[in-house]
Amino acid sequence: MPRRYVMFEDRFGARAEAIPLQSLEIGSNVAGSVVDAWAHVLNGDPNFSLPGMPRRLFCVHTAVVEWMLSLETDPAGSRVSAFECGLKTSLAGRHHLVDLRAFDMVFVPMLEGDHYYLVVFDLEDERIYLIDHLGDRGPGALLRDDETYIMKSTPFKVKEFFVDYVKLVNHPKATAMQTSLIMRDDLPWSTTHRIAAPFVESGIFAMRHMQQFVGSRRNFFCGFSVHGARKKVQCNYLQKRYAAEILLSLVNKYGAVIRRRLAFV
């Protein structure tokens, strides 16, 4: 059995191994643990803070798991408990922040099949966003708020977990978030094909959206072209860039060693 090399680890123990990080190679589907490592980088590295912008919490993609979406009834409140565990994992040891009052926005990355998208809760502006690189014309995340839980689309189920949780911790915006509608942001660079198409890199879109989105506070611009071939080139570049930024981040305890080794290359 090959050795499992850890290439990224922050001071709270969040880690990513070499094999999943190889999913940032061009042409690969980005592994969920890589998106999680990127969330920890955005949460902890001051180089990625945006001055004057909202305080943002980026969750790991396992904050919502499959059984939470398929369990028809939940009399014991296990879905909310599981969501709380996901938040604690995302906070990476900063459990004193679980009431979320220290944050203006909470990003929940979702992975369904090979498709990544974001559900973003803007607690300050009392809005909820669906950020999906697959537009309305593509087979992306649906928005369907059915009275029956099992018939709801996933973003509305995620909203339900979130609202139940902020009620549990007595967050002052709980009522406002319950009545807030989910808005699908119209992206000029949206695509109409899943990751099997040659120019779609779903995880890279999600990582870029996590980095750049701040709600209504400024125009949402990611630098993506509206042309498919150019988008492919941009995604290829970002795959290499994000690999470097995760490995060299100030929150990666192996970053200094990697930088020293690179100095001799």
Residue frames relative to the residue before (quaternion, step in Angstrom):
aa qw qx qy qz dx dy dz
M 1.0000 0.0000 0.0000 0.0000 0.00 0.00 0.00
P 0.4321 -0.7101 0.4792 0.2818 3.64 -0.76 0.96
R 0.5476 -0.6035 0.4654 0.3454 3.54 -1.20 0.60
R 0.3423 -0.7337 0.5541 0.1934 3.55 -1.08 0.77
Y 0.1614 -0.8169 0.5507 0.0579 3.55 -0.18 1.30
V 0.2667 -0.7336 0.6052 0.1564 3.55 -0.91 0.99
M 0.1591 -0.8170 0.5522 0.0480 3.57 -0.68 1.14
F 0.7735 0.1773 -0.1058 0.5993 3.57 1.26 -0.43
E 0.1980 0.7503 -0.6164 0.1336 3.55 -0.96 0.92
D 0.2373 -0.7675 0.5733 0.1613 3.58 -0.81 0.92
R 0.7180 -0.4858 0.2830 0.4104 3.57 -1.26 0.17
F 0.6646 0.4775 -0.3081 0.4852 3.57 1.27 -0.18
G 0.6349 -0.5836 0.3142 0.3969 3.57 1.27 0.12
A 0.4475 0.6477 -0.4877 0.3774 3.61 1.21 0.07
R 0.0174 0.8450 -0.5280 0.0828 3.57 -0.71 1.05
A 0.1182 -0.7440 0.6491 0.1055 3.52 -1.37 0.31
E 0.3411 -0.7547 0.5312 0.1784 3.54 -0.93 0.96
A 0.7043 -0.4951 0.3184 0.3968 3.52 -1.31 0.42
I 0.6637 0.5326 -0.3301 0.4085 3.60 0.87 -0.90
P 0.6735 0.4525 -0.3243 0.4862 3.67 0.82 -0.78
L 0.6296 0.5385 -0.3485 0.4384 3.61 1.00 -0.72
Q 0.5828 0.5772 -0.3731 0.4336 3.58 1.18 -0.45
S 0.5391 0.6160 -0.4074 0.4050 3.58 1.26 -0.22
L 0.5760 0.5506 -0.3889 0.4624 3.59 1.29 0.00
E 0.4164 0.6660 -0.4947 0.3721 3.57 1.23 0.28
I 0.6006 -0.5875 0.4028 0.3631 3.55 -1.08 0.74
G 0.7925 0.2913 -0.2408 0.4786 3.54 -0.91 1.01
S 0.6319 0.5339 -0.3341 0.4518 3.59 1.28 -0.08
N 0.4731 -0.6125 0.5414 0.3285 3.56 -1.28 0.42
V 0.4474 -0.7130 0.4721 0.2620 3.58 -0.75 1.02
A 0.4208 -0.7183 0.5007 0.2372 3.59 -0.81 1.03
G 0.6019 -0.5861 0.4071 0.3584 3.56 -1.12 0.67
S 0.6462 0.5256 -0.3363 0.4395 3.62 0.98 -0.74
V 0.5996 0.5384 -0.3615 0.4690 3.60 1.19 -0.42
V 0.6291 0.5040 -0.3275 0.4930 3.58 1.00 -0.79
D 0.6354 0.5207 -0.3260 0.4678 3.60 1.04 -0.74
A 0.6354 0.5143 -0.3300 0.4721 3.59 0.98 -0.82
W 0.6369 0.5187 -0.3201 0.4721 3.58 1.02 -0.78
A 0.6174 0.5330 -0.3416 0.4669 3.60 1.03 -0.73
H 0.6720 0.4872 -0.3027 0.4684 3.60 0.94 -0.84
V 0.6082 0.5305 -0.3500 0.4756 3.58 1.10 -0.65
L 0.6841 0.4792 -0.2932 0.4653 3.60 0.84 -0.96
N 0.6553 0.5181 -0.3118 0.4527 3.59 1.07 -0.69
G 0.8406 0.3025 -0.0980 0.4386 3.57 0.92 -0.90
D 0.6671 0.4994 -0.3155 0.4539 3.59 1.14 -0.45
P 0.4029 -0.7451 0.4717 0.2450 3.64 -0.53 1.12
N 0.5549 0.6142 -0.3987 0.3948 3.60 1.16 -0.38
F 0.7253 0.4118 -0.2407 0.4964 3.59 1.21 -0.41
S 0.4549 0.6483 -0.4811 0.3758 3.58 1.21 0.27
L 0.2933 -0.7535 0.5673 0.1564 3.56 -1.13 0.70
P 0.3711 -0.7583 0.4852 0.2278 3.62 -0.29 1.23
G 0.8298 0.1960 -0.1669 0.4951 3.53 -0.94 0.94
M 0.6120 0.5472 -0.3444 0.4554 3.56 1.29 -0.01
P 0.6884 -0.5007 0.3171 0.4182 3.63 -1.20 0.31
R 0.4971 -0.6097 0.5245 0.3258 3.54 -1.29 0.48
R 0.1010 -0.8440 0.5266 -0.0135 3.54 -0.49 1.24
L 0.1624 -0.7428 0.6411 0.1045 3.54 -1.16 0.75
F 0.1703 -0.7799 0.5983 0.0687 3.55 -0.81 1.07
C 0.2726 -0.7879 0.5355 0.1345 3.56 -0.60 1.16
V 0.5193 -0.5731 0.5164 0.3678 3.54 -1.32 0.28
H 0.5934 -0.6138 0.3791 0.3570 3.57 -1.12 0.60
T 0.6465 0.5021 -0.3286 0.4712 3.60 1.24 -0.22
A 0.3367 0.7189 -0.5286 0.3006 3.60 1.17 0.43
V 0.7439 0.1650 -0.1199 0.6364 3.57 1.26 -0.52
V 0.0613 -0.8111 0.5816 -0.0063 3.58 -0.65 1.12
E 0.7520 -0.4714 0.2349 0.3963 3.53 -1.28 0.52
W 0.6796 0.5032 -0.3314 0.4184 3.63 0.78 -0.89
M 0.5911 0.5676 -0.3699 0.4378 3.60 1.15 -0.54
L 0.6868 0.4873 -0.2716 0.4660 3.56 1.13 -0.68
S 0.7547 0.4091 -0.2027 0.4711 3.58 1.11 -0.67
L 0.5416 0.6141 -0.4087 0.4031 3.61 1.24 -0.25
E 0.3607 -0.7897 0.4524 0.2040 3.58 -0.34 1.25
T 0.7909 0.1099 -0.0591 0.5991 3.59 0.94 -0.85
D 0.1267 -0.8035 0.5810 0.0253 3.55 -1.14 0.63
P 0.0067 -0.8562 0.5167 0.0019 3.61 0.66 1.06
A 0.7073 0.4583 -0.2708 0.4651 3.61 1.07 -0.62
G 0.4658 -0.6983 0.4377 0.3224 3.59 1.24 -0.03
S 0.2745 0.8036 -0.4956 0.1825 3.59 1.14 0.54
R 0.5945 0.5702 -0.3755 0.4248 3.59 1.10 -0.56
V 0.6698 0.4854 -0.3032 0.4731 3.57 0.92 -0.86
S 0.6279 0.5297 -0.3325 0.4632 3.59 1.02 -0.77
A 0.6585 0.4981 -0.3064 0.4737 3.58 0.99 -0.84
F 0.6372 0.5180 -0.3289 0.4663 3.57 1.02 -0.77
E 0.6216 0.5292 -0.3364 0.4694 3.59 1.04 -0.73
C 0.6328 0.5183 -0.3330 0.4691 3.61 0.98 -0.78
G 0.6433 0.5206 -0.3172 0.4632 3.57 1.04 -0.78
L 0.6329 0.5179 -0.3247 0.4751 3.57 1.05 -0.75
K 0.6544 0.5103 -0.3198 0.4573 3.58 0.93 -0.84
T 0.6237 0.5160 -0.3351 0.4821 3.57 1.05 -0.72
S 0.6561 0.5118 -0.3067 0.4622 3.58 0.98 -0.84
L 0.6780 0.4898 -0.2825 0.4696 3.58 1.04 -0.77
A 0.2332 -0.8376 0.4767 0.1299 3.59 1.33 -0.17
G 0.8323 -0.2276 0.0903 0.4974 3.55 0.58 1.18
R 0.6435 0.5064 -0.3304 0.4694 3.61 1.21 -0.30
H 0.0572 0.8711 -0.4853 0.0488 3.55 0.86 1.01
H 0.5321 0.6134 -0.4188 0.4064 3.58 1.22 -0.17
L 0.6656 0.5052 -0.2977 0.4617 3.61 1.27 -0.19
V 0.3833 0.7749 -0.4524 0.2188 3.59 1.26 0.08
D 0.6092 0.5465 -0.3848 0.4269 3.63 1.11 -0.26
L 0.4142 -0.7748 0.3934 0.2709 3.58 1.42 0.00
R 0.4248 0.7172 -0.4718 0.2873 3.61 1.18 0.14
A 0.6215 0.5506 -0.3373 0.4436 3.58 1.23 -0.35
F 0.7235 0.4153 -0.2299 0.5012 3.60 1.26 -0.14
D 0.3590 -0.7170 0.5608 0.2063 3.52 -1.23 0.66
M 0.7931 0.1280 -0.0485 0.5935 3.58 1.15 -0.66
V 0.1212 -0.7654 0.6285 0.0664 3.56 -1.12 0.75
F 0.1892 -0.7891 0.5811 0.0617 3.57 -0.73 1.17
V 0.0736 -0.7822 0.6183 0.0201 3.58 -0.81 1.03
P 0.1820 -0.7897 0.5757 0.1088 3.64 -0.33 1.18
M 0.1722 -0.7868 0.5896 0.0612 3.54 -0.96 0.94
L 0.0935 -0.7613 0.6394 0.0530 3.54 -1.14 0.77
E 0.0496 0.7783 -0.6207 0.0806 3.55 -0.57 1.21
G 0.7858 -0.0107 -0.0564 0.6158 3.55 -0.31 1.27
D 0.7276 -0.3377 0.2745 0.5303 3.59 -0.52 -1.16
H 0.5679 0.6238 -0.3435 0.4127 3.55 1.32 0.26
Y 0.1570 -0.7783 0.6049 0.0601 3.57 -0.76 1.13
Y 0.1469 0.7438 -0.6503 0.0472 3.52 -1.22 0.62
L 0.3995 -0.7193 0.5215 0.2259 3.59 -1.28 0.21
V 0.1289 -0.6978 0.6924 0.1307 3.51 -1.28 0.61
V 0.0896 -0.8310 0.5486 -0.0218 3.56 -0.54 1.23
F 0.1798 -0.7796 0.5959 0.0691 3.55 -0.80 1.09
D 0.1387 -0.7875 0.5989 0.0444 3.55 -0.53 1.22
L 0.2155 -0.8251 0.5136 0.0948 3.55 -0.04 1.33
E 0.6395 0.5321 -0.3315 0.4450 3.57 1.07 -0.64
D 0.7727 0.3288 -0.1717 0.5152 3.58 0.86 -0.96
E 0.3730 -0.7605 0.4557 0.2734 3.58 1.36 -0.03
R 0.5137 0.6088 -0.4276 0.4274 3.55 0.90 1.02
I 0.1989 -0.7438 0.6242 0.1324 3.54 -1.30 0.43
Y 0.1231 -0.8134 0.5680 0.0251 3.56 -0.86 1.01
L 0.2008 -0.6936 0.6712 0.1675 3.50 -1.30 0.57
I 0.0677 -0.7891 0.6106 -0.0023 3.58 -0.63 1.18
D 0.1307 0.8022 -0.5538 0.1811 3.55 -0.27 1.30
H 0.4001 -0.7283 0.4996 0.2448 3.58 -0.75 1.01
L 0.6259 0.4591 -0.3431 0.5289 3.57 1.27 -0.22
G 0.3310 -0.7903 0.4854 0.1740 3.56 -0.49 1.17
D 0.7726 -0.3539 0.2547 0.4614 3.54 -1.33 -0.08
R 0.6818 0.4951 -0.2911 0.4531 3.57 1.08 -0.69
G 0.6763 0.4840 -0.2917 0.4725 3.59 1.22 -0.34
P 0.5938 -0.5856 0.4139 0.3649 3.61 -1.27 0.23
G 0.2271 0.8067 -0.5121 0.1879 3.57 0.74 1.05
A 0.7815 -0.2863 0.2376 0.5008 3.53 -1.24 -0.51
L 0.3513 -0.7369 0.5441 0.1936 3.55 -0.97 0.92
L 0.2121 -0.7300 0.6283 0.1654 3.54 -1.30 0.37
R 0.2497 0.7541 -0.5586 0.2385 3.55 -0.19 1.32
D 0.1083 -0.8128 0.5721 0.0193 3.57 -0.49 1.22
D 0.0123 -0.8222 0.5666 -0.0533 3.54 0.20 1.32
E 0.5679 -0.5922 0.4416 0.3629 3.58 -1.16 0.55
T 0.6758 0.4484 -0.2771 0.5152 3.58 1.13 -0.66
Y 0.5205 -0.6836 0.4076 0.3094 3.57 -0.67 1.10
I 0.7037 0.4913 -0.2940 0.4208 3.58 0.71 -1.02
M 0.6815 0.4807 -0.2876 0.4709 3.61 1.19 -0.46
K 0.4874 0.6483 -0.4448 0.3800 3.58 1.24 -0.12
S 0.4645 -0.6251 0.5316 0.3329 3.57 -1.19 0.47
T 0.7015 -0.5163 0.2983 0.3904 3.56 -1.20 0.59
P 0.6505 0.5134 -0.3615 0.4273 3.69 0.78 -0.77
F 0.6627 0.4860 -0.3202 0.4712 3.61 1.01 -0.69
K 0.6057 0.5233 -0.3592 0.4798 3.58 1.13 -0.54
V 0.6372 0.5161 -0.3246 0.4714 3.59 0.99 -0.83
K 0.6131 0.5356 -0.3415 0.4697 3.58 1.03 -0.76
E 0.6470 0.5300 -0.3183 0.4463 3.58 0.97 -0.87
F 0.6359 0.5083 -0.3326 0.4760 3.62 0.96 -0.85
F 0.6845 0.5102 -0.2895 0.4327 3.54 0.84 -1.05
V 0.6728 0.4951 -0.3006 0.4604 3.57 0.85 -0.96
D 0.6443 0.5109 -0.3259 0.4666 3.60 0.93 -0.83
Y 0.6580 0.5113 -0.3130 0.4557 3.56 1.02 -0.78
V 0.6987 0.4564 -0.3003 0.4620 3.63 0.78 -0.92
K 0.5724 0.5412 -0.3809 0.4841 3.58 1.20 -0.40
L 0.6480 0.5461 -0.3114 0.4299 3.56 0.95 -0.94
V 0.7533 0.3562 -0.1997 0.5155 3.60 1.00 -0.83
N 0.4573 -0.7265 0.4161 0.2998 3.59 1.31 0.33
H 0.1856 0.7864 -0.5623 0.1759 3.55 0.91 0.92
P 0.5213 -0.6828 0.4069 0.3106 3.63 -0.84 0.90
K 0.7052 0.4456 -0.2749 0.4780 3.61 1.17 -0.38
A 0.3220 0.7862 -0.4875 0.2013 3.61 1.22 0.16
T 0.6869 0.4791 -0.2970 0.4586 3.62 0.81 -0.95
A 0.6516 0.5214 -0.3143 0.4524 3.57 0.96 -0.86
M 0.6746 0.4825 -0.3055 0.4678 3.59 0.96 -0.80
Q 0.6039 0.5602 -0.3615 0.4368 3.59 1.09 -0.60
T 0.7449 0.3952 -0.2178 0.4915 3.59 0.97 -0.80
S 0.5194 0.6499 -0.4131 0.3703 3.60 1.25 -0.19
L 0.3823 -0.7049 0.5508 0.2315 3.55 -1.06 0.79
I 0.4375 -0.6547 0.5362 0.3041 3.57 -1.21 0.45
M 0.1631 -0.7985 0.5761 0.0621 3.56 -0.72 1.11
R 0.2873 -0.7296 0.5940 0.1799 3.57 -0.91 0.89
D 0.3220 -0.7515 0.5422 0.1940 3.57 -0.61 1.11
D 0.3504 -0.7350 0.5459 0.1974 3.56 -0.85 1.01
L 0.1246 -0.8231 0.5533 0.0269 3.58 -0.40 1.24
P 0.4281 -0.7104 0.4888 0.2704 3.62 -0.66 1.01
W 0.7158 0.4324 -0.2466 0.4897 3.58 1.15 -0.62
S 0.3343 0.7660 -0.4998 0.2274 3.61 1.21 0.23
T 0.3002 -0.7400 0.5788 0.1653 3.53 -1.25 0.55
T 0.3617 -0.7362 0.5294 0.2165 3.55 -1.26 0.23
H 0.6770 0.4500 -0.2814 0.5099 3.58 1.27 0.27
R 0.5015 -0.6291 0.4997 0.3208 3.55 -1.22 0.51
I 0.7706 -0.4113 0.2419 0.4225 3.53 -1.36 0.12
A 0.5502 0.6172 -0.4008 0.3945 3.61 1.19 -0.38
A 0.5745 0.5726 -0.3839 0.4412 3.57 1.22 -0.43
P 0.6090 -0.6364 0.3313 0.3383 3.60 -0.96 0.78
F 0.7697 0.3666 -0.2199 0.4741 3.62 1.02 -0.52
V 0.5973 0.5754 -0.3665 0.4218 3.62 1.20 0.16
E 0.0123 0.7619 -0.6465 0.0368 3.58 -0.81 1.07
S 0.2692 -0.8454 0.4348 0.1545 3.55 0.29 1.33
G 0.6830 0.4937 -0.2992 0.4475 3.60 0.84 -0.95
I 0.6388 0.5266 -0.3271 0.4556 3.58 1.04 -0.73
F 0.6124 0.5241 -0.3500 0.4773 3.58 1.00 -0.74
A 0.6722 0.5041 -0.3068 0.4470 3.59 0.84 -0.96
M 0.6603 0.5047 -0.3138 0.4592 3.62 0.92 -0.87
R 0.6516 0.4999 -0.3125 0.4774 3.58 1.01 -0.77
H 0.6490 0.5132 -0.3174 0.4634 3.57 0.97 -0.82
M 0.6089 0.5447 -0.3478 0.4599 3.59 1.03 -0.75
Q 0.6820 0.5094 -0.2848 0.4408 3.56 0.91 -0.92
Q 0.8101 0.3740 -0.1445 0.4278 3.57 0.84 -1.01
F 0.6538 0.5690 -0.3344 0.3700 3.61 1.04 -0.62
V 0.0402 0.7902 -0.6095 0.0490 3.58 -0.90 0.99
G 0.6397 -0.5545 0.3345 0.4140 3.58 1.07 0.65
S 0.8016 -0.2986 0.2302 0.4639 3.54 -1.12 -0.75
R 0.4729 0.7247 -0.4135 0.2832 3.60 1.25 -0.06
R 0.7782 -0.0481 0.0068 0.6261 3.57 1.22 -0.42
N 0.6570 -0.5020 0.3747 0.4195 3.54 -1.24 0.36
F 0.3895 -0.7145 0.5380 0.2199 3.54 -0.96 0.94
F 0.1459 0.7892 -0.5730 0.1659 3.56 -0.30 1.28
C 0.1121 -0.8264 0.5514 0.0224 3.56 -0.73 1.09
G 0.5320 -0.6582 0.3935 0.3590 3.58 1.26 -0.07
F 0.4872 0.6756 -0.4373 0.3391 3.58 1.25 0.01
S 0.4599 -0.6616 0.5265 0.2714 3.52 -1.11 0.77
V 0.4710 -0.6389 0.5169 0.3205 3.57 -1.26 0.33
H 0.6333 0.5302 -0.3227 0.4623 3.59 1.28 -0.18
G 0.5539 -0.6773 0.3815 0.2981 3.57 -0.80 1.08
A 0.6793 0.4930 -0.3093 0.4471 3.60 0.82 -0.94
R 0.6590 0.4947 -0.3074 0.4760 3.57 0.98 -0.81
K 0.6216 0.5396 -0.3422 0.4532 3.62 1.03 -0.73
K 0.6197 0.5389 -0.3440 0.4552 3.57 1.03 -0.75
V 0.6433 0.5121 -0.3167 0.4729 3.59 0.94 -0.86
Q 0.6671 0.5035 -0.3000 0.4598 3.58 0.94 -0.89
C 0.6496 0.5029 -0.3183 0.4730 3.61 0.98 -0.80
N 0.6224 0.5362 -0.3391 0.4584 3.60 1.01 -0.77
Y 0.6492 0.5083 -0.3084 0.4745 3.57 0.99 -0.85
L 0.6856 0.4936 -0.2912 0.4489 3.58 0.89 -0.94
Q 0.5847 0.5655 -0.3847 0.4362 3.60 1.06 -0.57
K 0.6783 0.4639 -0.2858 0.4929 3.58 0.94 -0.86
R 0.6547 0.5277 -0.3132 0.4413 3.57 0.97 -0.86
Y 0.6918 0.4729 -0.2930 0.4604 3.58 0.88 -0.89
A 0.5787 0.5545 -0.3795 0.4622 3.59 1.10 -0.58
A 0.6823 0.4809 -0.2867 0.4701 3.57 0.90 -0.93
E 0.6893 0.4933 -0.2996 0.4378 3.59 0.87 -0.89
I 0.6230 0.5132 -0.3463 0.4781 3.60 1.05 -0.62
L 0.7069 0.4732 -0.2720 0.4499 3.57 0.82 -1.00
L 0.7656 0.3780 -0.1949 0.4827 3.60 0.95 -0.85
S 0.3893 0.7497 -0.4649 0.2651 3.58 1.28 0.00
L 0.5749 -0.5982 0.4440 0.3384 3.54 -1.19 0.60
V 0.6583 0.5028 -0.3299 0.4528 3.61 1.13 -0.41
N 0.5900 0.5576 -0.3734 0.4488 3.61 1.24 -0.23
K 0.3585 -0.7710 0.4811 0.2135 3.57 -0.48 1.14
Y 0.6546 0.4676 -0.3191 0.5010 3.59 1.28 -0.19
G 0.4163 0.7523 -0.4409 0.2574 3.58 1.27 -0.09
A 0.6568 0.5189 -0.3207 0.4434 3.58 0.93 -0.87
V 0.6367 0.5207 -0.3230 0.4681 3.58 1.02 -0.82
I 0.6533 0.5124 -0.3108 0.4626 3.58 0.95 -0.90
R 0.6547 0.5123 -0.3162 0.4571 3.58 0.96 -0.86
R 0.6501 0.5094 -0.3245 0.4610 3.59 0.98 -0.78
R 0.6593 0.5008 -0.3147 0.4642 3.58 0.96 -0.80
L 0.6395 0.5285 -0.3263 0.4530 3.56 1.03 -0.76
A 0.5976 0.5900 -0.3559 0.4100 3.58 1.12 -0.66
F 0.7146 0.4289 -0.2480 0.4939 3.59 1.17 -0.50
V 0.5164 0.6397 -0.4266 0.3769 3.58 1.26 0.00
